[in-house]
Amino acid sequence: MRFISYRHLPSIARTAVLAAALAPTLAFAGELSVTGEGNVQYTPDSVRLQFSARAENADPQKATQAVREAIANWEENIKAYRNQLDDYNNATLNLYTQRIPPQKEGGEPQVRSVASQTVSFTLSALDTLNPVLEAAQDSDLEYHIGDGNFYHSKEDSLQQQALGHAIDDAKAQCEFIAKRLNQSCGEVKSISTNGSSRPMPMMMADARGKSGPVTAVGKRTVNVSVSATFEID
């Protein structure tokens, strides 16, 4: 068998031999795509409320007077908490005519006047929510309060926190996988949000009209996910 000395090989052949010898240890750059998840739990600290006074009467003046009295009673009952009601709007009283079909065939339709007025505001001190609702009930005002009424005054900041957690999670996944492959997580090639869920209540009491005050507001969660592609070196 004839042996050829490495130093006697042509330069091109030497390069090929060297590459073949190093092939098992070369690390070729690639890309890795991961999905990061982030969430933030919070409890709403504010509520949007709308109360309405409504009265019907054949006499438009009596219907109007009944609504004005209800609003006046509300203003009196809420006096102790009035400075805590933000964005307060006491809308102008509305009056319209409603025709009621006759109860008997051949009878004349009834005409009734309907007066209404709405009061809307936001409340950031939830510890005063029940007294405010009681004041509305005592004033014969109608209202509905449910999940959509409650919110956090810094929801944009909470959304950003959840997004930050999602980005951190994606980066941590990349670093973990790269380390397991004896490589390193490099620069971000692309990143996009996959959408974020609107805050959803975990538990909350509901009040409608005079069914009773709200006694508890449950926690909510903001969830955000991102898709990111990293270079792997």
Residue frames as a rotation matrix with the C-alpha (Angstrom) as fourth column:
MET 1
0.590 0.807 0.000 0.00
0.807 -0.590 0.000 0.00
0.000 0.000 -1.000 0.00
ARG 2
-0.388 -0.730 0.562 1.32
0.729 -0.617 -0.298 3.40
0.564 0.294 0.772 -0.91
PHE 3
0.344 0.437 -0.831 1.10
0.860 -0.503 0.091 6.27
-0.378 -0.746 -0.548 1.62
ILE 4
0.063 -0.246 0.967 1.13
0.641 -0.733 -0.229 9.89
0.765 0.635 0.111 0.54
SER 5
-0.597 -0.356 -0.719 2.50
0.789 -0.423 -0.446 12.52
-0.145 -0.833 0.533 2.89
TYR 6
0.446 0.842 -0.304 0.08
0.797 -0.528 -0.294 15.37
-0.408 -0.111 -0.906 3.71
ARG 7
0.184 -0.440 -0.879 2.80
-0.037 -0.897 0.441 17.91
-0.982 -0.049 -0.181 2.89
HIS 8
-0.838 -0.517 0.175 3.20
0.114 0.149 0.982 16.49
-0.534 0.843 -0.066 -0.60
LEU 9
-0.049 0.903 0.428 -0.50
0.917 0.211 -0.340 17.01
-0.397 0.375 -0.838 -1.46
PRO 10
-0.522 -0.019 0.853 -1.51
0.549 -0.772 0.319 19.88
0.653 0.635 0.414 -3.74
SER 11
-0.988 0.086 0.126 -2.91
-0.149 -0.725 -0.672 22.93
0.033 -0.683 0.730 -1.95
ILE 12
-0.224 0.970 -0.095 -6.53
-0.835 -0.141 0.532 22.23
0.503 0.199 0.841 -3.05
ALA 13
0.127 0.229 -0.965 -6.31
0.106 0.964 0.242 18.67
0.986 -0.133 0.098 -1.78
ARG 14
-0.808 -0.455 -0.373 -4.92
0.423 -0.009 -0.906 19.86
0.409 -0.890 0.200 1.55
THR 15
-0.762 0.571 0.305 -7.90
-0.636 -0.750 -0.184 22.15
0.123 -0.334 0.934 2.00
ALA 16
0.119 0.847 -0.519 -10.35
-0.616 0.473 0.630 19.33
0.778 0.245 0.578 1.31
VAL 17
-0.169 -0.272 -0.947 -8.64
0.456 0.831 -0.320 17.04
0.874 -0.486 -0.016 3.81
LEU 18
-0.973 -0.231 -0.020 -8.67
0.136 -0.499 -0.856 19.76
0.187 -0.835 0.517 6.49
ALA 19
-0.450 0.878 0.164 -12.37
-0.841 -0.478 0.253 20.50
0.300 -0.024 0.954 5.94
ALA 20
0.207 0.525 -0.826 -13.23
-0.224 0.847 0.483 16.83
0.952 0.085 0.292 6.18
ALA 21
-0.506 -0.490 -0.710 -11.33
0.556 0.444 -0.702 16.53
0.660 -0.750 0.047 9.44
LEU 22
-0.997 0.071 -0.029 -13.12
-0.028 -0.689 -0.724 19.53
-0.071 -0.721 0.689 11.00
ALA 23
-0.555 0.831 -0.036 -16.61
-0.210 -0.098 0.973 18.80
0.805 0.548 0.229 9.66
PRO 24
-0.056 0.610 -0.790 -18.00
0.728 0.567 0.385 17.17
0.683 -0.554 -0.476 12.84
THR 25
-0.317 -0.133 -0.939 -17.15
0.890 -0.384 -0.246 20.23
-0.328 -0.914 0.240 14.96
LEU 26
-0.946 -0.017 0.324 -18.40
0.169 -0.878 0.448 23.01
0.277 0.479 0.833 12.65
ALA 27
-0.340 0.870 -0.356 -21.53
0.627 -0.072 -0.775 24.90
-0.700 -0.487 -0.522 13.81
PHE 28
-0.740 0.138 0.658 -23.61
0.567 -0.399 0.721 26.27
0.362 0.907 0.217 10.97
ALA 29
-0.898 0.412 -0.152 -25.76
-0.256 -0.772 -0.582 29.34
-0.358 -0.484 0.799 11.64
GLY 30
-0.654 0.751 0.092 -29.55
0.613 0.455 0.646 28.80
0.443 0.478 -0.758 11.50
GLU 31
-0.582 0.555 0.594 -32.85
-0.578 -0.796 0.178 30.17
0.572 -0.239 0.785 12.72
LEU 32
-0.801 0.372 -0.470 -35.19
0.574 0.702 -0.422 29.20
0.173 -0.608 -0.775 15.53
SER 33
-0.436 0.748 0.501 -38.84
-0.354 -0.654 0.668 30.23
0.827 0.114 0.550 15.85
VAL 34
-0.793 0.195 -0.578 -40.58
0.591 0.481 -0.648 30.20
0.151 -0.855 -0.497 19.24
THR 35
0.058 0.858 0.510 -43.82
0.177 -0.512 0.841 31.44
0.982 0.041 -0.182 20.76
GLY 36
-0.896 -0.403 -0.187 -43.70
0.275 -0.173 -0.946 33.36
0.348 -0.899 0.266 24.03
GLU 37
0.164 0.983 -0.083 -46.61
0.598 -0.032 0.801 33.77
0.784 -0.181 -0.593 26.44
GLY 38
-0.909 -0.415 0.030 -47.14
0.234 -0.569 -0.789 36.55
0.344 -0.710 0.614 28.96
ASN 39
0.129 0.992 0.008 -49.97
0.541 -0.077 0.838 37.37
0.831 -0.104 -0.546 31.36
VAL 40
-0.908 -0.289 0.305 -50.77
-0.060 -0.630 -0.774 39.86
0.416 -0.721 0.554 34.09
GLN 41
-0.142 0.867 -0.478 -53.46
0.877 0.334 0.346 39.45
0.459 -0.370 -0.808 36.72
TYR 42
-0.952 -0.116 0.284 -55.23
-0.006 -0.918 -0.397 42.45
0.307 -0.379 0.873 38.13
THR 43
-0.299 0.891 -0.342 -58.35
0.903 0.148 -0.404 43.58
-0.309 -0.429 -0.849 39.91
PRO 44
-0.035 0.334 0.942 -60.43
0.657 -0.702 0.274 46.38
0.753 0.629 -0.195 38.31
ASP 45
-0.653 -0.254 -0.713 -60.15
0.729 -0.467 -0.501 49.66
-0.206 -0.847 0.490 40.16
SER 46
-0.807 0.391 -0.442 -62.83
-0.410 -0.910 -0.057 51.69
-0.424 0.136 0.895 38.35
VAL 47
-0.452 0.744 0.493 -66.36
0.755 0.613 -0.233 51.38
-0.475 0.267 -0.838 37.01
ARG 48
-0.962 0.272 0.038 -68.47
-0.189 -0.756 0.627 53.19
0.199 0.595 0.778 34.40
LEU 49
-0.599 0.793 -0.109 -72.06
0.611 0.366 -0.702 53.76
-0.517 -0.487 -0.704 35.47
GLN 50
-0.884 0.440 0.157 -75.22
-0.195 -0.653 0.732 55.04
0.424 0.617 0.663 33.82
PHE 51
-0.674 0.712 -0.196 -78.49
0.512 0.260 -0.818 55.65
-0.532 -0.652 -0.540 35.64
SER 52
-0.825 0.458 0.331 -81.81
0.117 -0.435 0.893 56.59
0.553 0.775 0.306 34.05
ALA 53
-0.665 0.733 -0.143 -84.98
0.003 -0.189 -0.982 58.21
-0.747 -0.653 0.123 35.31
ARG 54
-0.919 0.394 -0.008 -88.10
0.037 0.105 0.994 57.42
0.392 0.913 -0.111 33.30
ALA 55
-0.621 0.779 -0.088 -91.78
0.072 -0.055 -0.996 58.29
-0.780 -0.625 -0.022 33.71
GLU 56
-0.828 0.462 0.317 -94.95
0.398 0.087 0.913 57.86
0.394 0.883 -0.256 31.64
ASN 57
-0.482 0.744 -0.463 -98.14
0.363 -0.311 -0.878 59.86
-0.798 -0.591 -0.120 31.89
ALA 58
0.186 0.636 0.749 -100.96
0.980 -0.068 -0.185 61.03
-0.067 0.769 -0.636 29.69
ASP 59
0.992 0.098 -0.076 -100.01
0.101 -0.994 0.043 64.55
-0.071 -0.051 -0.996 30.74
PRO 60
0.429 -0.893 0.135 -96.51
0.504 0.113 -0.857 65.47
0.750 0.436 0.498 29.42
GLN 61
0.131 -0.370 0.920 -96.01
-0.574 -0.785 -0.234 67.95
0.809 -0.497 -0.315 32.24
LYS 62
0.748 0.189 0.637 -96.62
-0.651 0.397 0.647 65.29
-0.130 -0.898 0.420 34.88
ALA 63
0.873 -0.488 0.013 -94.21
0.472 0.838 -0.275 62.89
0.123 0.246 0.961 33.17
THR 64
0.202 -0.818 0.539 -91.59
0.186 -0.508 -0.841 65.63
0.962 0.270 0.049 33.01
GLN 65
0.317 -0.007 0.948 -92.13
-0.793 -0.551 0.261 66.58
0.520 -0.835 -0.180 36.63
ALA 66
0.973 0.072 0.220 -91.76
-0.183 0.819 0.544 62.96
-0.141 -0.570 0.810 37.80
VAL 67
0.566 -0.822 0.066 -88.38
0.680 0.419 -0.602 62.66
0.467 0.385 0.796 36.08
ARG 68
0.072 -0.535 0.842 -87.18
-0.172 -0.838 -0.518 65.99
0.982 -0.108 -0.152 37.44
GLU 69
0.625 0.214 0.750 -88.11
-0.758 -0.063 0.650 64.92
0.186 -0.975 0.122 40.95
ALA 70
0.955 -0.297 0.004 -86.25
0.292 0.941 0.173 61.63
-0.055 -0.164 0.985 40.56
ILE 71
0.251 -0.904 0.345 -83.10
0.575 -0.148 -0.805 63.44
0.779 0.400 0.483 39.37
ALA 72
0.180 -0.123 0.976 -83.41
-0.563 -0.826 -0.001 65.97
0.807 -0.549 -0.218 42.19
ASN 73
0.901 0.173 0.397 -83.68
-0.428 0.501 0.752 63.11
-0.068 -0.848 0.526 44.71
TRP 74
0.723 -0.691 -0.009 -80.60
0.641 0.675 -0.365 61.49
0.258 0.258 0.931 43.17
GLU 75
0.078 -0.710 0.700 -78.60
0.134 -0.688 -0.713 64.72
0.988 0.150 0.041 43.43
GLU 76
0.402 0.138 0.905 -79.58
-0.805 -0.419 0.421 64.98
0.437 -0.898 -0.058 47.09
ASN 77
0.974 0.056 0.219 -78.87
-0.162 0.849 0.503 61.34
-0.158 -0.526 0.836 47.90
ILE 78
0.604 -0.786 0.131 -75.47
0.735 0.486 -0.473 61.38
0.308 0.382 0.871 46.21
LYS 79
0.850 -0.213 0.482 -74.33
-0.221 -0.974 -0.041 64.65
0.478 -0.071 -0.875 47.72
ALA 80
0.729 -0.581 0.361 -71.84
-0.389 0.082 0.918 62.99
-0.563 -0.810 -0.167 50.10
TYR 81
0.120 -0.688 0.716 -70.10
0.474 0.673 0.567 61.22
-0.872 0.272 0.407 47.21
ARG 82
0.920 0.390 0.033 -70.56
0.209 -0.417 -0.885 63.78
-0.332 0.821 -0.465 44.44
ASN 83
0.539 -0.772 -0.336 -66.88
-0.789 -0.603 0.121 64.81
-0.296 0.200 -0.934 44.38
GLN 84
-0.329 -0.657 0.678 -65.87
-0.333 0.753 0.568 61.19
-0.884 -0.039 -0.466 43.66
LEU 85
0.456 0.563 0.689 -67.94
0.509 0.470 -0.721 60.93
-0.730 0.680 -0.072 40.47
ASP 86
-0.501 -0.753 -0.426 -65.63
-0.031 -0.477 0.878 61.68
-0.865 0.454 0.216 37.52
ASP 87
-0.997 0.079 0.014 -66.69
0.010 -0.051 0.999 62.64
0.080 0.996 0.050 33.99
TYR 88
-0.502 0.858 -0.113 -70.13
0.462 0.155 -0.873 63.44
-0.731 -0.490 -0.474 35.35
ASN 89
-0.967 0.256 -0.007 -72.76
-0.127 -0.455 0.882 64.06
0.222 0.853 0.472 32.70
ASN 90
-0.487 0.871 -0.059 -76.33
0.293 0.100 -0.951 64.96
-0.823 -0.480 -0.304 33.60
ALA 91
-0.868 0.062 0.493 -77.99
0.492 -0.034 0.870 64.77
0.071 0.998 -0.001 30.18
THR 92
-0.784 0.620 -0.034 -80.87
-0.621 -0.783 0.034 66.97
-0.006 0.048 0.999 29.14
LEU 93
-0.400 0.739 0.542 -84.35
-0.083 0.560 -0.825 65.61
-0.913 -0.374 -0.162 29.81
ASN 94
-0.969 0.110 -0.219 -86.00
-0.206 0.123 0.971 63.99
0.134 0.986 -0.096 26.79
LEU 95
-0.337 0.928 0.162 -89.74
-0.262 0.073 -0.962 63.93
-0.904 -0.366 0.219 26.13
TYR 96
-0.892 0.112 -0.437 -91.56
-0.418 0.158 0.895 61.99
0.170 0.981 -0.094 23.43
THR 97
-0.013 0.985 0.174 -95.05
-0.956 0.039 -0.291 60.64
-0.293 -0.170 0.941 22.70
GLN 98
-0.964 -0.251 0.092 -95.90
-0.229 0.952 0.201 56.95
-0.138 0.173 -0.975 22.67
ARG 99
-0.114 0.951 -0.287 -99.03
-0.961 -0.032 0.274 55.54
0.251 0.307 0.918 21.04
ILE 100
-0.813 -0.062 0.579 -100.51
-0.327 0.872 -0.365 52.45
-0.482 -0.486 -0.729 22.68
PRO 101
-0.793 0.534 -0.293 -102.80
-0.116 0.339 0.934 50.26
0.598 0.774 -0.207 20.53
PRO 102
-0.068 0.858 0.509 -106.44
-0.933 -0.236 0.273 50.05
0.355 -0.456 0.816 21.69
GLN 103
-0.771 -0.203 0.603 -107.20
-0.510 0.765 -0.394 47.20
-0.382 -0.611 -0.694 24.06
LYS 104
-0.080 0.820 0.567 -110.53
0.269 0.565 -0.780 46.48
-0.960 0.090 -0.265 22.36
GLU 105
-0.611 -0.092 0.787 -111.39
0.783 0.082 0.617 46.28
-0.121 0.992 0.022 18.70
GLY 106
0.173 0.668 0.724 -112.69
0.739 -0.574 0.353 49.59
0.651 0.474 -0.593 17.45
GLY 107
0.676 0.057 -0.734 -111.30
0.658 -0.496 0.567 51.47
-0.331 -0.867 -0.373 20.43
GLU 108
0.892 -0.373 0.255 -109.15
-0.199 -0.830 -0.520 54.54
0.406 0.413 -0.815 20.30
PRO 109
0.188 -0.899 -0.396 -105.36
0.684 0.409 -0.604 54.25
0.705 -0.157 0.692 20.74
GLN 110
0.860 0.038 -0.509 -103.97
0.456 -0.505 0.733 55.81
-0.229 -0.862 -0.452 23.87
VAL 111
0.382 -0.752 0.537 -101.36
0.235 -0.483 -0.843 58.50
0.894 0.448 -0.008 23.71
ARG 112
0.867 -0.173 -0.467 -98.86
0.468 -0.039 0.883 58.73
-0.171 -0.984 0.047 26.54
SER 113
0.680 -0.686 0.259 -95.95
-0.485 -0.685 -0.543 61.02
0.550 0.244 -0.799 27.12
VAL 114
0.756 -0.534 -0.378 -92.64
0.644 0.711 0.283 59.46
0.118 -0.457 0.881 28.09
ALA 115
0.749 -0.560 0.353 -89.97
-0.556 -0.822 -0.125 61.52
0.360 -0.102 -0.927 29.82
SER 116
0.795 -0.550 -0.256 -86.43
0.602 0.765 0.229 60.28
0.070 -0.336 0.939 30.51
GLN 117
0.696 -0.669 0.261 -83.09
-0.634 -0.743 -0.214 61.57
0.337 -0.017 -0.941 31.69
THR 118
0.753 -0.506 -0.421 -79.74
0.481 0.860 -0.173 59.80
0.449 -0.072 0.891 32.00
VAL 119
0.732 -0.616 0.290 -76.86
-0.669 -0.573 0.473 60.40
-0.125 -0.541 -0.832 34.38
SER 120
0.826 -0.519 -0.220 -73.45
0.383 0.802 -0.458 58.90
0.414 0.294 0.861 33.53
PHE 121
0.587 -0.699 0.410 -70.05
-0.799 -0.582 0.152 59.02
0.132 -0.416 -0.900 35.26
THR 122
0.212 -0.586 -0.782 -67.03
0.095 0.809 -0.581 56.95
0.973 0.048 0.227 36.25
LEU 123
0.846 0.060 0.530 -66.12
-0.517 -0.153 0.842 55.94
0.132 -0.986 -0.098 39.77
SER 124
0.110 -0.909 -0.402 -62.54
-0.350 0.343 -0.872 55.14
0.930 0.237 -0.280 40.74
ALA 125
-0.702 -0.262 0.663 -63.20
-0.706 0.134 -0.695 54.49
0.094 -0.956 -0.279 44.44
LEU 126
-0.366 0.578 -0.729 -64.88
-0.198 0.717 0.668 51.09
0.909 0.389 -0.148 44.31
ASP 127
-0.830 0.067 -0.554 -65.31
0.535 0.377 -0.756 51.03
0.158 -0.924 -0.349 48.07
THR 128
-0.692 0.626 -0.360 -68.07
-0.280 -0.692 -0.665 53.60
-0.666 -0.359 0.654 47.56
LEU 129
-0.893 0.337 -0.298 -69.81
-0.234 0.217 0.948 51.66
0.384 0.916 -0.115 44.78
ASN 130
-0.541 0.723 -0.429 -72.48
0.776 0.626 0.076 50.10
0.323 -0.292 -0.900 46.99
PRO 131
-0.355 0.433 -0.829 -73.51
0.510 -0.654 -0.559 53.43
-0.784 -0.621 0.012 48.59
VAL 132
-0.777 0.047 -0.627 -73.74
-0.479 -0.692 0.541 54.98
-0.408 0.721 0.560 45.12
LEU 133
-0.811 0.505 -0.295 -75.96
0.086 0.602 0.794 52.14
0.579 0.619 -0.531 43.90
GLU 134
-0.432 0.660 -0.615 -78.12
0.894 0.222 -0.390 52.46
-0.121 -0.718 -0.686 47.00
ALA 135
-0.561 0.191 -0.805 -78.51
0.001 -0.973 -0.232 56.18
-0.828 -0.131 0.546 46.30
ALA 136
-0.859 0.242 -0.450 -79.71
-0.485 -0.107 0.868 55.33
0.162 0.964 0.209 42.78
GLN 137
-0.650 0.634 -0.419 -82.17
0.552 0.773 0.313 52.77
0.522 -0.028 -0.853 44.11
ASP 138
-0.412 0.476 -0.776 -83.53
0.737 -0.327 -0.592 55.20
-0.536 -0.816 -0.216 46.69
SER 139
-0.557 0.153 -0.816 -84.07
-0.357 -0.932 0.069 57.72
-0.750 0.330 0.573 43.86
ASP 140
0.419 0.760 0.497 -85.98
0.082 0.513 -0.854 55.22
-0.904 0.398 0.153 41.69
LEU 141
0.171 -0.448 -0.877 -83.31
-0.939 -0.345 -0.007 55.30
-0.299 0.825 -0.480 38.98
GLU 142
0.957 0.159 0.241 -82.88
-0.067 0.935 -0.349 52.34
-0.281 0.318 0.905 36.65
TYR 143
0.169 -0.944 -0.285 -79.48
-0.975 -0.202 0.088 50.82
-0.141 0.263 -0.955 35.89
HIS 144
0.992 -0.055 -0.114 -77.64
0.039 0.989 -0.140 47.70
0.121 0.134 0.984 34.84
ILE 145
0.306 -0.941 0.143 -74.15
-0.944 -0.281 0.174 46.79
-0.124 -0.189 -0.974 36.00
GLY 146
0.986 0.009 0.165 -72.18
0.018 0.987 -0.161 43.85
-0.164 0.162 0.973 34.65
ASP 147
0.401 -0.899 0.175 -68.73
0.778 0.435 0.454 42.66
-0.484 -0.046 0.874 33.58
GLY 148
0.086 -0.386 0.918 -68.27
0.894 -0.377 -0.242 45.34
0.440 0.842 0.313 30.94
ASN 149
0.867 0.308 0.390 -68.70
0.140 -0.904 0.404 48.19
0.477 -0.295 -0.827 33.41
PHE 150
0.821 -0.569 -0.051 -65.53
0.007 -0.079 0.997 47.42
-0.571 -0.819 -0.061 35.34
TYR 151
0.730 -0.650 0.210 -62.05
0.308 0.039 -0.951 48.31
0.610 0.759 0.228 34.12
HIS 152
0.292 -0.727 -0.621 -58.57
0.868 -0.071 0.491 49.27
-0.401 -0.683 0.611 35.30
SER 153
0.866 0.089 -0.492 -57.43
0.006 -0.986 -0.167 52.87
-0.500 0.142 -0.854 35.05
LYS 154
0.045 -0.921 -0.387 -54.02
-0.828 -0.251 0.502 51.72
-0.560 0.298 -0.774 33.71
GLU 155
0.715 0.334 0.614 -55.07
-0.020 0.888 -0.460 49.01
-0.699 0.316 0.641 31.28
ASP 156
0.869 -0.447 -0.212 -52.56
-0.303 -0.142 -0.942 50.17
0.391 0.883 -0.259 28.63
SER 157
-0.005 -0.905 0.426 -49.73
-0.983 -0.073 -0.167 49.71
0.183 -0.420 -0.889 31.13
LEU 158
0.145 0.138 0.980 -50.99
-0.520 0.853 -0.043 46.23
-0.842 -0.503 0.196 32.05
GLN 159
0.970 0.226 0.086 -51.10
-0.032 0.471 -0.882 45.31
-0.239 0.853 0.464 28.37
GLN 160
0.518 -0.848 -0.115 -47.48
-0.621 -0.280 -0.732 46.41
0.588 0.450 -0.672 27.96
GLN 161
-0.096 -0.531 0.842 -46.42
-0.940 0.327 0.100 44.41
-0.328 -0.782 -0.531 31.02
ALA 162
0.539 0.366 0.759 -48.01
-0.153 0.928 -0.339 41.27
-0.828 0.067 0.556 29.58
LEU 163
0.967 -0.219 -0.128 -46.29
-0.122 0.041 -0.992 41.92
0.222 0.975 0.013 26.25
GLY 164
0.193 -0.945 0.263 -42.95
-0.924 -0.265 -0.277 42.34
0.332 -0.189 -0.924 28.03
HIS 165
0.033 -0.108 0.994 -43.42
-0.653 0.750 0.103 38.99
-0.757 -0.652 -0.046 29.79
ALA 166
0.869 0.347 0.354 -44.21
0.033 0.671 -0.740 37.33
-0.494 0.655 0.572 26.46
ILE 167
0.720 -0.673 -0.166 -41.03
-0.447 -0.268 -0.854 38.71
0.530 0.689 -0.494 24.87
ASP 168
-0.073 -0.752 0.655 -38.94
-0.996 0.091 -0.006 37.60
-0.056 -0.652 -0.756 27.86
ASP 169
0.362 0.291 0.886 -40.49
-0.360 0.920 -0.155 34.13
-0.860 -0.263 0.437 27.62
ALA 170
1.000 0.000 -0.018 -39.64
-0.017 0.319 -0.947 33.85
0.006 0.948 0.319 23.90
LYS 171
0.362 -0.930 0.060 -36.04
-0.737 -0.325 -0.592 34.91
0.570 0.170 -0.804 24.54
ALA 172
-0.058 -0.351 0.935 -35.67
-0.891 0.441 0.111 32.45
-0.451 -0.826 -0.338 27.44
GLN 173
0.739 0.379 0.557 -36.95
-0.108 0.883 -0.457 29.60
-0.665 0.278 0.693 25.26
CYS 174
0.875 -0.453 -0.170 -34.46
-0.215 -0.048 -0.976 30.49
0.434 0.890 -0.139 22.53
GLU 175
0.067 -0.908 0.414 -31.56
-0.935 -0.202 -0.291 30.59
0.348 -0.368 -0.862 24.98
PHE 176
0.179 0.070 0.981 -32.55
-0.661 0.747 0.067 27.25
-0.729 -0.661 0.180 26.54
ILE 177
0.920 0.229 0.319 -32.84
0.064 0.713 -0.698 25.45
-0.387 0.663 0.641 23.20
ALA 178
0.706 -0.702 -0.093 -29.62
-0.405 -0.293 -0.866 26.96
0.581 0.649 -0.492 21.85
LYS 179
0.006 -0.713 0.701 -27.71
-0.999 0.030 0.040 25.96
-0.050 -0.701 -0.712 24.96
ARG 180
0.438 0.240 0.866 -28.94
-0.336 0.938 -0.090 22.38
-0.834 -0.251 0.491 24.66
LEU 181
0.950 -0.075 0.303 -27.57
0.307 0.399 -0.864 22.37
-0.056 0.914 0.402 21.11
ASN 182
0.127 -0.957 -0.262 -24.22
0.768 -0.072 0.636 23.79
-0.627 -0.282 0.726 22.23
GLN 183
-0.296 -0.139 0.945 -25.01
0.782 -0.604 0.156 26.98
0.549 0.785 0.287 20.33
SER 184
-0.749 0.046 -0.662 -26.03
0.443 -0.708 -0.550 30.50
-0.493 -0.705 0.510 21.26
CYS 185
0.304 0.926 0.223 -29.18
0.906 -0.209 -0.367 32.52
-0.293 0.314 -0.903 20.70
GLY 186
-0.706 -0.678 0.206 -28.41
0.703 -0.635 0.321 35.47
-0.087 0.372 0.924 18.45
GLU 187
-0.912 0.299 -0.281 -30.23
-0.298 -0.953 -0.046 38.48
-0.281 0.042 0.959 17.09
VAL 188
-0.089 0.965 0.247 -33.96
0.199 0.260 -0.945 38.65
-0.976 -0.035 -0.215 16.46
LYS 189
-0.902 -0.177 0.394 -34.82
0.399 0.010 0.917 38.16
-0.166 0.984 0.062 12.80
SER 190
-0.514 0.801 0.307 -38.52
-0.188 -0.455 0.871 38.88
0.837 0.389 0.384 13.19
ILE 191
-0.892 0.319 -0.321 -41.13
0.412 0.282 -0.866 39.24
-0.186 -0.905 -0.383 15.90
SER 192
-0.596 0.770 0.230 -44.89
-0.308 -0.484 0.819 39.73
0.742 0.417 0.525 15.85
THR 193
-0.714 0.469 0.519 -47.75
-0.542 0.099 -0.835 39.68
-0.443 -0.877 0.183 18.29
ASN 194
-0.906 0.413 -0.093 -50.33
0.280 0.749 0.601 36.98
0.318 0.518 -0.794 17.79
GLY 195
0.006 0.927 0.374 -53.04
-0.091 -0.372 0.924 39.09
0.996 -0.040 0.082 19.30
SER 196
-0.964 -0.262 0.036 -54.00
-0.046 0.032 -0.998 39.60
0.261 -0.964 -0.043 22.92
SER 197
-0.263 0.909 -0.324 -57.09
0.819 0.387 0.423 38.67
0.510 -0.154 -0.846 24.81
ARG 198
-0.080 0.357 0.931 -59.27
-0.332 -0.890 0.313 41.34
0.940 -0.284 0.190 26.26
PRO 199
-0.890 -0.241 0.388 -59.40
-0.431 0.161 -0.888 41.25
0.152 -0.957 -0.247 30.04
MET 200
-0.086 0.869 -0.487 -61.96
-0.172 0.469 0.866 38.67
0.981 0.158 0.109 31.09
PRO 201
0.041 0.145 0.989 -63.47
-0.967 -0.244 0.076 38.37
0.252 -0.959 0.130 34.56
MET 202
-0.819 -0.304 -0.487 -62.81
-0.149 0.932 -0.331 35.29
0.555 -0.199 -0.808 36.63
MET 203
-0.308 0.760 -0.573 -65.70
0.927 0.375 0.000 36.03
0.215 -0.531 -0.820 38.97
MET 204
-0.983 0.015 0.183 -67.98
-0.048 -0.983 -0.178 38.97
0.177 -0.184 0.967 39.52
ALA 205
-0.453 0.879 -0.147 -71.35
0.579 0.164 -0.799 39.72
-0.678 -0.447 -0.583 41.03
ASP 206
-0.772 0.285 0.569 -74.10
0.434 -0.418 0.798 41.22
0.465 0.862 0.199 38.86
ALA 207
-0.540 0.642 -0.544 -76.68
0.393 -0.379 -0.838 43.82
-0.744 -0.666 -0.048 39.76
ARG 208
-0.765 0.389 0.513 -79.67
0.447 -0.253 0.858 44.90
0.463 0.886 0.020 37.71
GLY 209
0.066 0.837 0.543 -82.11
-0.002 -0.544 0.839 47.58
0.998 -0.057 -0.034 38.74
LYS 210
0.171 0.087 0.981 -82.98
-0.912 -0.362 0.191 46.95
0.372 -0.928 0.018 42.35
SER 211
0.674 0.090 -0.734 -81.69
-0.035 0.995 0.089 43.40
0.738 -0.034 0.674 42.64
GLY 212
0.882 -0.364 -0.299 -79.07
0.366 0.132 0.921 44.45
-0.296 -0.922 0.250 45.14
PRO 213
0.682 -0.676 -0.279 -75.63
-0.684 -0.725 0.082 46.02
-0.257 0.135 -0.957 45.32
VAL 214
0.560 -0.632 -0.535 -72.44
-0.103 0.588 -0.802 44.58
0.822 0.505 0.264 43.90
THR 215
0.956 -0.147 0.255 -70.53
-0.247 0.071 0.967 42.95
-0.160 -0.987 0.031 46.74
ALA 216
0.216 -0.922 0.321 -67.36
0.090 0.347 0.934 41.68
-0.972 -0.173 0.158 45.01
VAL 217
0.782 -0.122 -0.611 -65.31
-0.620 -0.241 -0.746 42.20
-0.057 0.963 -0.265 41.89
GLY 218
0.797 -0.447 0.406 -63.12
0.314 0.881 0.353 39.28
-0.516 -0.154 0.843 40.80
LYS 219
-0.116 -0.942 -0.314 -59.63
-0.187 -0.289 0.939 39.24
-0.976 0.167 -0.143 39.35
ARG 220
0.935 0.333 -0.120 -58.96
-0.160 0.095 -0.983 39.40
-0.316 0.938 0.142 35.63
THR 221
0.085 -0.931 0.356 -56.10
0.357 0.362 0.861 38.34
-0.930 0.054 0.363 33.39
VAL 222
0.667 -0.040 -0.744 -54.51
-0.655 -0.508 -0.560 39.97
-0.355 0.861 -0.365 30.34
ASN 223
0.332 -0.535 0.777 -52.89
0.355 0.834 0.422 37.37
-0.874 0.136 0.467 28.06
VAL 224
0.646 -0.221 -0.730 -50.47
-0.701 -0.549 -0.454 38.22
-0.301 0.806 -0.510 25.24
SER 225
0.483 -0.542 0.688 -48.44
0.428 0.832 0.354 35.96
-0.764 0.123 0.633 22.95
VAL 226
0.451 -0.424 -0.785 -45.65
-0.764 -0.639 -0.094 36.75
-0.462 0.642 -0.612 20.50
SER 227
0.854 -0.294 0.429 -43.98
0.452 0.828 -0.333 34.77
-0.257 0.478 0.840 17.71
ALA 228
0.604 -0.729 -0.321 -40.24
-0.662 -0.684 0.308 35.43
-0.444 0.027 -0.896 17.37
THR 229
0.902 -0.428 0.057 -37.51
0.376 0.713 -0.592 34.11
0.212 0.555 0.804 15.09
PHE 230
0.685 -0.728 -0.043 -33.90
-0.443 -0.462 0.768 34.23
-0.579 -0.507 -0.639 16.36
GLU 231
0.413 -0.690 -0.594 -30.57
-0.618 0.267 -0.740 33.56
0.669 0.673 -0.316 14.74
ILE 232
0.937 -0.208 0.280 -28.77
-0.073 0.667 0.741 30.52
-0.341 -0.715 0.610 16.15
ASP 233
0.466 -0.854 -0.231 -24.97
-0.784 -0.278 -0.555 30.71
0.410 0.440 -0.799 16.08
